Amino acid sequence: MGSSLIDGLFVFMLAGFIGFEVIKRISPLLHTPLMSITNALDAIAVVGAIVLVGRHESRLSFILGILAVIAATSNIVGGFLITDRMLKMFKSSRPAKP
């Protein structure tokens, strides 16, 4: 158990660093499509976290699963709110012609 936990934390840390470096180098024009893609990936994470919570193998996995569901869901909602706000900037403020 101890070795697999350390291996999992190591992979998580590396994924965090790599993700940060990839996102940092993206042009601001691509942020809206990137948010759409990350929302789709977070939906996959929510499904995986729900499966983890449903198995209820141990108390730690249950708590981590609940935290994963909360974090990924809040990320999805925030991503949709930000995408909606960015798309509103491109809409014309003039009234539409009939």
N, C-alpha and C positions, 0 to 999 in steps of 0.2 A: 504494500500500500504506500509506503513512504517514498519508494523509488518512482512509482508511477505518478505520484503527486508532484514530485520535483520535476519529472519529465514534462508533465502537463503545464506547470508554471513556466518552465523554460520555453516551451513552444509558444505559450501565450505572450511572454515577454518579447520573443523574436517577432511574432506576428504584429505586436503593437509597434515596435520600432520600424519594421518594414512598411506597415500601413501608414505611419506618420510620414515617412520619407516619400512615399508614393503620392499621398494627398498634397504634401507641401509643394510638389513640383507641377501641379496641374494648373492650367490656365484658368483665370476667373470665368472665362466664357463657357467653360465646360462644367461648371459647378452644378447647374440645374440637371443636366443628364446624369451626372455622377450621383446626385441625391436620389434620383429615380432608381438607379442601379443598387445603391446601398439600401434603399427601402425594400427592394426585392430580396436582397441577401438577409436583411434583418427578419423578414417574414420567415425565411428558412430557419433562422436561429430561434425564432419563437416556437416553431413547430418542434424543433429538436429539444428545446427546453421543456416544452409541455410533455414530451415523451419521457424525458428524464424525471420530471416531477411525478408522472403517472406510475413509473416503475417503483418508486419509493423504496429503493434498495437500502439506503441508510439515511440517517437524519441529516448528515452533511450534504449528501447529494440532493436531498429534498430542499434544503435551504438554499443551496447554490442554484438549483433549478428555478426556484421562485424568484431569486434575484435576477437570474438571466431572463426570465419572462418579463419582469418589470423593466429591466434596462432596455431590452430589445423593443418592447412595445413603446416605451417613451421615445426611443430613437426613431421609430417608424412615424409616430404622431408628429414629432418635431420636424422630421424630414418633409412630411406632407405640408405642414404649416409654412415652412420656409420656402418650399417649392411654389406653393400657392401665392405667397407674398411676392416672390420674384416674378412669377407670371403676370401678376397684376400690374407690375411696373411696365410691361410691354403693351398693355391695353390702352387704347386711346381714351382720353378724357372727354373728347367731343361726342355729342349725341349722334347716334347712327341715323343715316338718311333713310327715309321710307322707300 
